[in-house]
Amino acid sequence: MRKSDFDFALPPELIAQTPASPRDSSRLLCMDKATGSLQHRTFWDLPALLRKGDLLVLNDSRVIAARLIGEKQGSGGVCELLLLRQVKGDVWECLAKPGKRLRPGAALRFGDGTLTAEVLETLPNGGKHVRFCYDTQTLYEKLDAFGEMPLPPYIKTKLANKGDYQTVYAKHPGSAAAPTAGLHFTPDLMEKLQHAGIGFAHLTLHVGLGTFRPVQEERIEDHTMHSEWYSLEEDAAQAINHTQKAGGRVICVGTTSCRTLETVARNNNGNIVPGSGETDIFLYPGSMFLATDGLLTNFHLPESTLIMLVSAFCGRENTLNAYRVAVEERYRFFSFGDAMLIL
């Protein structure tokens, strides 16, 4: 298939710049996967749209304030780091500006000087390995103090509150981008879902900035996915297996939860067992889904791997028709936008 098969026209004004308030007041486009039929609802209707015994699979990765702006010690020149992935201990893979001037050995200073860093090496992809030094128990404390949220490039409005780009159930720090389908949940809505007999299972996939990397190859089969770290604990695996055996539906909240669950299933002959590792799974039309019965997701960029995953789950024609309707009905798109429920 060609990446142009997943293109659609999107008026720029439909790209959401701020989250809905309250979060669960966002719109929800519901699709019947078998027929492609659509209905318009609101996210807070979710308890009425699911069944007792269904299970929502949530990615509880926490976005770190991964963008640091500081100065190069000695010259005083402004520098910027964007933390991508923890390599080992206090060594991280980062994007750096100005990249050419931050050579190995360069010393950097951030905030009040209690967070410093040394550039260790330049990578073939232009990134840097950087070692951090700080006076607190964890680097994340310093990032919370001095860092900024790494918003995607299509969001031009500065965040009023860092928590706006964090799910209410975020727990394990490590993501450079939010698992945005989960941004619609509120504590009150989650309580209503539980009272309706709908369960939750938590897994972790640390979202990398590769999620925004455009598909360059015209044949999508030639695209190489970025790798991301995931973990599925014993209690979540048991909840998923119990739901499947009892005839409930396993509904992934977001493409990251779906990719994690399908990775685990493929690695274990269709079985869901606890474990962790790296995944570079690429789901596009023709891919089989071994563990996912439903998908709750936002509206994604044209020609992205994310819209290709949705198309794999419910069909390309159904997906593009839903997106056409969403544009006509003035739904809000991308990270802070509205949502789709596909069952």
Salt bridges, closest charged atoms under 4 A:
GLU13 OE2 - ARG330 NH2 3.22
ASP45 OD2 - ARG41 NE 3.29
ASP54 OD2 - ARG249 NH2 2.73
ASP60 OD2 - HIS172 NE2 3.94
GLU80 OE2 - ARG67 NH1 2.54
GLU93 OE1 - ARG85 NH2 3.22
GLU121 OE2 - HIS129 ND1 2.85
ASP135 OD1 - LYS142 NZ 2.98
ASP188 OD2 - LYS192 NZ 3.28
GLU217 OE1 - HIS223 ND1 3.52
GLU218 OE2 - ARG2 NE 3.46
GLU221 OE1 - ARG219 NH2 3.96
ASP222 OD1 - ARG219 NH1 2.80
GLU228 OE2 - HIS226 NE2 3.02
GLU228 OE1 - ARG259 NH1 2.59
GLU262 OE1 - ARG266 NH1 2.75
GLU328 OE2 - ARG324 NH1 2.82
